[in-house]
Amino acid sequence: MSRIALTCCFALLLGSCVNQSANKIDLGQARLACADVGIAPGSSAFDRCVTNLYYSLWDAQNMAE
């Protein structure tokens, strides 16, 4: 269930990044998305989630350009 929620958050973040004029990826957005799916901030799982989400969005943004 948490994977579905994380996937939805990823899709929402990706959509919002594509629509921004500067197309900047915000680390804070990745942190909020991971917290929204219930991963406890400060845990190693949270850190991995933020890192993976941030770089996945960065990769997707740079592939689109």
N, C-alpha and C positions, 0 to 999 in steps of 0.2 A: 504494500500500500504506500509506503514512504517513497518508493522508487517512482510510482506514478505521480505523486505530488511533486517530487523533485524534477521529474521530466516536464510537468506542466509549468513549474516555476522557470525552468530553463527556457522553455518556449516563450514564455512571457517576457523574460529578460532579453532574449534574442530579438524578439519583435520590437521591444522598446528601444533597443540599441540601434536597430536598423532605421527607425523613424527619427532619431535624433539628428540634428543638423551636423553636429561635430562628430557623431559616431564614436564617442568616447566610452570605454568600458569602465565602470566604476566598481572598485573593490567593495565599497559599502553596499552596493546592490547585491553582489554575490553573497555577502555576509547575511543580509536580510533574507535572501531566498533560502539559504541553508537553515537559518533560524526558524523561518516560517514552516518548514517541513518537520520541525520538532527535534532537530539535532542540537544538543546542548552546546552553547558557546563555551569555548575553552577546552573542549575535548579534542582528541586527536582526529576523531571522525569529522568534527566540525571544520578543523583546519584543512583536512583533505578535501572536504566538500567545497569549501571556499576556493581553494587553489585549483581544483579540477574545473569548477564552474567558471572561474575567472579566465583561465587559459583556454577553455573550450569556446567561450564567447569571443575571446581575442582572436583565436584561429578562424572562427566563422566570419568575423568582421573582416579580417585581412584576406580571406579567400574571396569575399564578395567584391573587394576593390580591385 
